[in-house]
Amino acid sequence: MTKTTHVVRSRTWVALAAISLLVAVAACGSATPSGAASRPATAASPWVKDTVQALDIFLPDANSDYYLGGFGTRNGARTVISGKVPKARYWSFVAYPLPATNPVTHVHDTQIVQSHGRYKVTISASCAGIKGTCLATTKAEQAGIVVLRLYVPVDLKAAGTGGVPLPTLSYSNAGGSPVSLATATGSKAIGNQLASYQAEHGALPKALTQSYPPDAPVPTVTAGRPPQGRIAHGTGKFNNPDNIYEHVSYSTTQGNLVVSAQAPTYQADSFSSVNNLARPAKKSPQVRYWSLCIVLSGLHTGDCLRDEQVHFPPGSNRFTLIVAPTCPVAGYLNCLVAGPEPLQVSLAYRYLLPSAAFAPMAFQGPFGLTAAYVARPR
């Protein structure tokens, strides 16, 4: 067999939960600028770009762009985000307090007050007297990272900002006077953390680009209980509260993983689709978005397919997908690269904002993944 290697370019899990808000933090990761896929928005921008190609720390889906900023509401301070409405399948703001074990507050596009193509979101300890969209924090949520998520922005493979400039991010004290992020948070820690992300220039850690030995063939699959799916709602460190997931753990030491499920309809966007399940928003699709992604150890993301990229047999809305060391695989319309065997964790099947009518059926019955291992020849 020809000797090959796996190359991993994936997500860096940053242990933000360990960051103290009272102590400035050092730069994270071991990456060097030479491995950068792209730079953050600008050196002067308050936002740091995070994708699976750049930085890769807040669990971005491979078809999304995230932007990280700081928020603070200490001693009556307010954080104000103002900008033009982006063109994207979905966009939202989630305020993740530090330590990361504290509760989060969030709002997504259809919940944000919009006027003449603009919006304003205020993060404050109290929303009394605040006009427009406001996120109220608690004493346990006075400082942290706010994340702007854009799923399938119109400029996904370019700027990734949804065709508009990134929003402004400003801070004021209880009297309404402008203050710094350090004053709003009561510490320099958040600003230092963001500066450390900026210093990475979008580079990925060396561990995610190293080579691994090829997976061995599996000529015969061992009989036993088939892999089981596990449903997880959008809770946990830095997860998106608008998502729910079905995870199927796997290891290519047991063969290639094959999964199948009936797919829900999804909201159409400006990109072309290889299937006919896209629906305009006015026709109430079952989910806003769905995808299948490889999760590697350390909560890194590997290969992904989004809803409009998934192929179906003629006349069917049930897909079959194989997870294998290399793609494509003969006989399968859909394939995801498994990633190096030592790093393999699960296949994540993601639903974003299932409709009220569809939510009780999410990952249930025909919509749940069936999974099995198949042999992998030499």
KEVEXVEX-254599 format. One record per residue (C-alpha): residue number from 1; residue in one letter; x, y, z; chain. Coordinates in pm, whole numbers. Layout:
! residues N
ROTI  pos  code      xx      yy      zz  unit
ROTI  NUM     A       X       Y       Z     A
...
***
This chain:
! residues 378
ROTI  pos  code      xx      yy      zz  unit
ROTI    1     M       0       0       0     A
ROTI    2     T     130     345     -87     A
ROTI    3     K     238     539     218     A
ROTI    4     T      21     845     275     A
ROTI    5     T     -33    1088     557     A
ROTI    6     H    -329    1271     703     A
ROTI    7     V    -296    1648     731     A
ROTI    8     V    -523    1817     982     A
ROTI    9     R    -626    2183     956     A
ROTI   10     S    -889    2229    1217     A
ROTI   11     R   -1014    2395    1533     A
ROTI   12     T    -800    2504    1825     A
ROTI   13     W    -982    2462    2156     A
ROTI   14     V    -879    2746    2380     A
ROTI   15     A    -936    2686    2750     A
ROTI   16     L   -1106    3018    2817     A
ROTI   17     A   -1276    2876    3123     A
ROTI   18     A    -941    2889    3299     A
ROTI   19     I    -893    3259    3231     A
ROTI   20     S    -920    3482    3535     A
ROTI   21     L   -1087    3815    3479     A
ROTI   22     L    -847    3964    3730     A
ROTI   23     V    -526    3866    3554     A
ROTI   24     A    -401    3958    3208     A
ROTI   25     V    -356    3654    2990     A
ROTI   26     A     -74    3562    2759     A
ROTI   27     A    -102    3476    2391     A
ROTI   28     C    -268    3140    2326     A
ROTI   29     G    -165    2848    2109     A
ROTI   30     S     162    2752    1949     A
ROTI   31     A      86    2867    1596     A
ROTI   32     T     313    3088    1398     A
ROTI   33     P     210    3347    1137     A
ROTI   34     S     363    3134     863     A
ROTI   35     G      69    2893     895     A
ROTI   36     A    -198    3161     870     A
ROTI   37     A    -484    3107     630     A
ROTI   38     S    -611    3464     662     A
ROTI   39     R    -573    3767     883     A
ROTI   40     P    -831    3914    1121     A
ROTI   41     A   -1044    4198     985     A
ROTI   42     T    -785    4472    1054     A
ROTI   43     A    -532    4546    1324     A
ROTI   44     A    -753    4835    1440     A
ROTI   45     S   -1079    4635    1436     A
ROTI   46     P   -1236    4540    1770     A
ROTI   47     W   -1339    4211    1607     A
ROTI   48     V   -1124    3902    1555     A
ROTI   49     K   -1219    3668    1269     A
ROTI   50     D   -1263    3302    1358     A
ROTI   51     T   -1325    3030    1097     A
ROTI   52     V   -1203    2674    1043     A
ROTI   53     Q    -930    2822     822     A
ROTI   54     A    -834    3110    1053     A
ROTI   55     L    -779    3088    1431     A
ROTI   56     D   -1052    2824    1477     A
ROTI   57     I   -1135    2856    1846     A
ROTI   58     F   -1508    2911    1902     A
ROTI   59     L   -1641    2600    1727     A
ROTI   60     P   -1724    2756    1388     A
ROTI   61     D   -1914    2545    1138     A
ROTI   62     A   -1711    2514     817     A
ROTI   63     N   -1977    2717     633     A
ROTI   64     S   -1981    3012     871     A
ROTI   65     D   -1774    3311     976     A
ROTI   66     Y   -1745    3415    1340     A
ROTI   67     Y   -1619    3744    1483     A
ROTI   68     L   -1506    3779    1843     A
ROTI   69     G   -1522    4098    2049     A
ROTI   70     G   -1532    4194    2414     A
ROTI   71     F   -1828    4298    2630     A
ROTI   72     G   -1854    4445    2979     A
ROTI   73     T   -2139    4555    3206     A
ROTI   74     R   -1955    4608    3532     A
ROTI   75     N   -2071    4898    3754     A
ROTI   76     G   -2354    4988    3518     A
ROTI   77     A   -2144    4993    3201     A
ROTI   78     R   -2304    4914    2867     A
ROTI   79     T   -2172    4751    2550     A
ROTI   80     V   -2333    4871    2228     A
ROTI   81     I   -2309    4690    1892     A
ROTI   82     S   -2436    4884    1592     A
ROTI   83     G   -2421    4805    1223     A
ROTI   84     K   -2582    4732     889     A
ROTI   85     V   -2793    4418     852     A
ROTI   86     P   -2575    4149     690     A
ROTI   87     K   -2689    3920     410     A
ROTI   88     A   -2660    3569     551     A
ROTI   89     R   -2874    3261     606     A
ROTI   90     Y   -2855    3335     979     A
ROTI   91     W   -2672    3575    1210     A
ROTI   92     S   -2666    3619    1585     A
ROTI   93     F   -2485    3759    1887     A
ROTI   94     V   -2397    3542    2187     A
ROTI   95     A   -2237    3688    2500     A
ROTI   96     Y   -2013    3427    2666     A
ROTI   97     P   -1912    3534    3016     A
ROTI   98     L   -1583    3430    3169     A
ROTI   99     P   -1548    3197    3349     A
ROTI  100     A   -1721    2999    3075     A
ROTI  101     T   -1931    2800    3324     A
ROTI  102     N   -2163    3098    3375     A
ROTI  103     P   -2490    3130    3175     A
ROTI  104     V   -2492    3295    2832     A
ROTI  105     T   -2727    3549    2678     A
ROTI  106     H   -2796    3560    2305     A
ROTI  107     V   -3019    3693    2030     A
ROTI  108     H   -3055    3595    1663     A
ROTI  109     D   -3150    3792    1354     A
ROTI  110     T   -3529    3757    1365     A
ROTI  111     Q   -3526    3873    1728     A
ROTI  112     I   -3318    4186    1657     A
ROTI  113     V   -3499    4514    1594     A
ROTI  114     Q   -3405    4636    1245     A
ROTI  115     S   -3481    4970    1084     A
ROTI  116     H   -3376    5101     742     A
ROTI  117     G   -3123    4820     707     A
ROTI  118     R   -2955    4889    1042     A
ROTI  119     Y   -2967    4747    1394     A
ROTI  120     K   -2837    4813    1745     A
ROTI  121     V   -2785    4557    2021     A
ROTI  122     T   -2712    4672    2376     A
ROTI  123     I   -2561    4445    2641     A
ROTI  124     S   -2638    4579    2988     A
ROTI  125     A   -2698    4464    3345     A
ROTI  126     S   -3044    4620    3313     A
ROTI  127     C   -3251    4679    3002     A
ROTI  128     A   -3478    4933    3172     A
ROTI  129     G   -3509    5243    2955     A
ROTI  130     I   -3304    5097    2668     A
ROTI  131     K   -3469    5120    2328     A
ROTI  132     G   -3428    4847    2071     A
ROTI  133     T   -3269    4509    2126     A
ROTI  134     C   -3111    4455    2467     A
ROTI  135     L   -2939    4158    2632     A
ROTI  136     A   -2952    4168    3011     A
ROTI  137     T   -2662    4014    3200     A
ROTI  138     T   -2635    3909    3564     A
ROTI  139     K   -2371    3958    3832     A
ROTI  140     A   -2214    3633    3705     A
ROTI  141     E   -2200    3764    3347     A
ROTI  142     Q   -2037    4105    3376     A
ROTI  143     A   -1755    4051    3125     A
ROTI  144     G   -1657    3814    2849     A
ROTI  145     I   -1648    3750    2475     A
ROTI  146     V   -1935    3841    2243     A
ROTI  147     V   -1951    3637    1921     A
ROTI  148     L   -2111    3748    1595     A
ROTI  149     R   -2201    3438    1393     A
ROTI  150     L   -2289    3447    1023     A
ROTI  151     Y   -2402    3120     867     A
ROTI  152     V   -2357    3108     489     A
ROTI  153     P   -2297    3482     446     A
ROTI  154     V   -2331    3604      88     A
ROTI  155     D   -1951    3647      79     A
ROTI  156     L   -1872    3315     250     A
ROTI  157     K   -1554    3249      55     A
ROTI  158     A   -1440    3613      66     A
ROTI  159     A   -1470    3871     344     A
ROTI  160     G   -1734    3668     525     A
ROTI  161     T   -1907    3975     673     A
ROTI  162     G   -2238    3937     491     A
ROTI  163     G   -2161    4204     233     A
ROTI  164     V   -2154    4489     486     A
ROTI  165     P   -1886    4637     716     A
ROTI  166     L   -1845    4477    1055     A
ROTI  167     P   -2051    4651    1325     A
ROTI  168     T   -1910    4912    1558     A
ROTI  169     L   -1845    4807    1918     A
ROTI  170     S   -1850    5076    2186     A
ROTI  171     Y   -1870    5107    2564     A
ROTI  172     S   -2021    5362    2803     A
ROTI  173     N   -2044    5402    3180     A
ROTI  174     A   -2361    5429    3387     A
ROTI  175     G   -2375    5801    3308     A
ROTI  176     G   -2355    5743    2933     A
ROTI  177     S   -1998    5866    2884     A
ROTI  178     P   -1763    5667    2657     A
ROTI  179     V   -1525    5431    2839     A
ROTI  180     S   -1270    5167    2740     A
ROTI  181     L   -1326    4791    2729     A
ROTI  182     A   -1102    4762    3036     A
ROTI  183     T   -1327    4999    3232     A
ROTI  184     A   -1645    4827    3113     A
ROTI  185     T   -1509    4487    3218     A
ROTI  186     G   -1321    4600    3528     A
ROTI  187     S   -1003    4432    3403     A
ROTI  188     K    -757    4426    3114     A
ROTI  189     A    -796    4048    3082     A
ROTI  190     I   -1059    4045    2805     A
ROTI  191     G    -872    4303    2599     A
ROTI  192     N    -548    4111    2644     A
ROTI  193     Q    -717    3788    2535     A
ROTI  194     L    -851    3953    2219     A
ROTI  195     A    -507    4105    2153     A
ROTI  196     S    -355    3758    2180     A
ROTI  197     Y    -603    3631    1919     A
ROTI  198     Q    -511    3921    1692     A
ROTI  199     A    -143    3836    1735     A
ROTI  200     E    -208    3488    1594     A
ROTI  201     H    -296    3647    1256     A
ROTI  202     G    -539    3361    1191     A
ROTI  203     A    -268    3094    1221     A
ROTI  204     L    -354    2739    1321     A
ROTI  205     P    -145    2546    1576     A
ROTI  206     K     125    2317    1447     A
ROTI  207     A     -53    2018    1601     A
ROTI  208     L    -337    2061    1352     A
ROTI  209     T    -114    2057    1045     A
ROTI  210     Q     112    1767    1138     A
ROTI  211     S     120    1437     950     A
ROTI  212     Y     -21    1108    1075     A
ROTI  213     P      25     750     947     A
ROTI  214     P    -248     619     715     A
ROTI  215     D    -536     415     854     A
ROTI  216     A    -497      40     820     A
ROTI  217     P    -745    -156     605     A
ROTI  218     V   -1037    -329     777     A
ROTI  219     P   -1127    -628     558     A
ROTI  220     T   -1396    -761     795     A
ROTI  221     V   -1629    -569    1027     A
ROTI  222     T   -1671    -712    1376     A
ROTI  223     A   -2032    -797    1462     A
ROTI  224     G   -2179    -603    1752     A
ROTI  225     R   -2409    -320    1847     A
ROTI  226     P   -2418     -54    1573     A
ROTI  227     P   -2299     298    1659     A
ROTI  228     Q   -2564     499    1844     A
ROTI  229     G   -2656     866    1807     A
ROTI  230     R   -2656    1105    2103     A
ROTI  231     I   -2869    1421    2096     A
ROTI  232     A   -2720    1738    2244     A
ROTI  233     H   -2883    2078    2263     A
ROTI  234     G   -2686    2401    2225     A
ROTI  235     T   -2543    2399    2575     A
ROTI  236     G   -2185    2376    2698     A
ROTI  237     K   -1876    2587    2649     A
ROTI  238     F   -1915    2826    2356     A
ROTI  239     N   -2190    2626    2186     A
ROTI  240     N   -2455    2811    1987     A
ROTI  241     P   -2784    2805    2185     A
ROTI  242     D   -2978    2801    1855     A
ROTI  243     N   -2831    2463    1751     A
ROTI  244     I   -2917    2106    1839     A
ROTI  245     Y   -2696    1813    1740     A
ROTI  246     E   -2693    1440    1696     A
ROTI  247     H   -2345    1295    1755     A
ROTI  248     V   -2236     950    1641     A
ROTI  249     S   -1903     844    1789     A
ROTI  250     Y   -1679     649    1553     A
ROTI  251     S   -1332     509    1497     A
ROTI  252     T   -1195     400    1161     A
ROTI  253     T   -1018     112    1338     A
ROTI  254     Q   -1359     -57    1305     A
ROTI  255     G   -1408      24     937     A
ROTI  256     N   -1573     309     748     A
ROTI  257     L   -1880     463     908     A
ROTI  258     V   -2198     482     699     A
ROTI  259     V   -2494     691     817     A
ROTI  260     S   -2835     762     669     A
ROTI  261     A   -3134     983     757     A
ROTI  262     Q   -3430    1163     611     A
ROTI  263     A   -3328    1526     568     A
ROTI  264     P   -3540    1825     668     A
ROTI  265     T   -3615    2116     439     A
ROTI  266     Y   -3396    2423     494     A
ROTI  267     Q   -3400    2794     419     A
ROTI  268     A   -3283    2890      72     A
ROTI  269     D   -3003    3142      21     A
ROTI  270     S   -2808    3294    -269     A
ROTI  271     F   -2595    2984    -330     A
ROTI  272     S   -2688    2710    -575     A
ROTI  273     S   -2807    2376    -439     A
ROTI  274     V   -2757    2018    -557     A
ROTI  275     N   -3090    1907    -408     A
ROTI  276     N   -3448    2037    -402     A
ROTI  277     L   -3502    2073     -26     A
ROTI  278     A   -3431    2449     -10     A
ROTI  279     R   -3738    2658      75     A
ROTI  280     P   -3787    3036      88     A
ROTI  281     A   -3840    3172     439     A
ROTI  282     K   -4209    3249     366     A
ROTI  283     K   -4272    2876     310     A
ROTI  284     S   -4150    2789     662     A
ROTI  285     P   -3869    2537     610     A
ROTI  286     Q   -3827    2278     884     A
ROTI  287     V   -3485    2413     988     A
ROTI  288     R   -3292    2729     908     A
ROTI  289     Y   -2979    2527     828     A
ROTI  290     W   -2833    2179     872     A
ROTI  291     S   -2489    2029     827     A
ROTI  292     L   -2273    1723     890     A
ROTI  293     C   -1924    1778    1033     A
ROTI  294     I   -1638    1568    1165     A
ROTI  295     V   -1547    1643    1528     A
ROTI  296     L   -1188    1563    1627     A
ROTI  297     S   -1036    1547    1975     A
ROTI  298     G    -992    1880    2147     A
ROTI  299     L   -1320    1990    1984     A
ROTI  300     H   -1153    2054    1651     A
ROTI  301     T   -1363    2039    1334     A
ROTI  302     G   -1266    1832    1034     A
ROTI  303     D   -1453    1790     706     A
ROTI  304     C   -1808    1930     662     A
ROTI  305     L   -2103    1926     422     A
ROTI  306     R   -2392    2170     451     A
ROTI  307     D   -2752    2103     353     A
ROTI  308     E   -2737    2240      -3     A
ROTI  309     Q   -2422    2036     -78     A
ROTI  310     V   -2572    1696      12     A
ROTI  311     H   -2672    1468    -277     A
ROTI  312     F   -2981    1246    -269     A
ROTI  313     P   -3085     952    -486     A
ROTI  314     P   -3343    1049    -750     A
ROTI  315     G   -3689    1097    -601     A
ROTI  316     S   -3570    1060    -240     A
ROTI  317     N   -3506    1298      50     A
ROTI  318     R   -3307    1041     244     A
ROTI  319     F   -2929    1080     222     A
ROTI  320     T   -2651     828     282     A
ROTI  321     L   -2301     939     375     A
ROTI  322     I   -1977     753     434     A
ROTI  323     V   -1698     863     669     A
ROTI  324     A   -1365     729     542     A
ROTI  325     P    -991     809     551     A
ROTI  326     T   -1007     939     193     A
ROTI  327     C   -1285    1065     -35     A
ROTI  328     P   -1461     999    -264     A
ROTI  329     V   -1562     636    -202     A
ROTI  330     A   -1711     440    -491     A
ROTI  331     G   -2084     378    -453     A
ROTI  332     Y   -2149     674    -221     A
ROTI  333     L   -2288    1012    -323     A
ROTI  334     N   -2164    1183      -5     A
ROTI  335     C   -1833    1138     175     A
ROTI  336     L   -1653    1308     465     A
ROTI  337     V   -1283    1261     540     A
ROTI  338     A   -1261    1093     880     A
ROTI  339     G    -943    1264     997     A
ROTI  340     P    -650    1086    1164     A
ROTI  341     E    -757     787    1370     A
ROTI  342     P    -591     914    1693     A
ROTI  343     L    -803    1232    1681     A
ROTI  344     Q   -1142    1088    1581     A
ROTI  345     V   -1438    1163    1811     A
ROTI  346     S   -1774    1184    1632     A
ROTI  347     L   -1982    1282    1334     A
ROTI  348     A   -2196    1584    1430     A
ROTI  349     Y   -2532    1630    1256     A
ROTI  350     R   -2646    1987    1322     A
ROTI  351     Y   -2993    2146    1306     A
ROTI  352     L   -3014    2526    1339     A
ROTI  353     L   -3340    2679    1463     A
ROTI  354     P   -3585    2397    1390     A
ROTI  355     S   -3936    2535    1344     A
ROTI  356     A   -4190    2496    1624     A
ROTI  357     A   -4381    2240    1417     A
ROTI  358     F   -4069    2038    1334     A
ROTI  359     A   -3887    2057    1670     A
ROTI  360     P   -4066    1753    1824     A
ROTI  361     M   -3951    1544    1525     A
ROTI  362     A   -3588    1662    1529     A
ROTI  363     F   -3359    1357    1512     A
ROTI  364     Q   -3658    1133    1580     A
ROTI  365     G   -3792     843    1371     A
ROTI  366     P   -3683     872    1007     A
ROTI  367     F   -3499    1199    1084     A
ROTI  368     G   -3260    1020    1322     A
ROTI  369     L   -2930     888    1193     A
ROTI  370     T   -2891     516    1138     A
ROTI  371     A   -2526     411    1152     A
ROTI  372     A   -2315     106    1073     A
ROTI  373     Y   -1956      13     995     A
ROTI  374     V   -1854    -128     658     A
ROTI  375     A   -1529    -296     554     A
ROTI  376     R   -1242     -89     419     A
ROTI  377     P   -1029    -269     162     A
ROTI  378     R    -663    -214      94     A
***
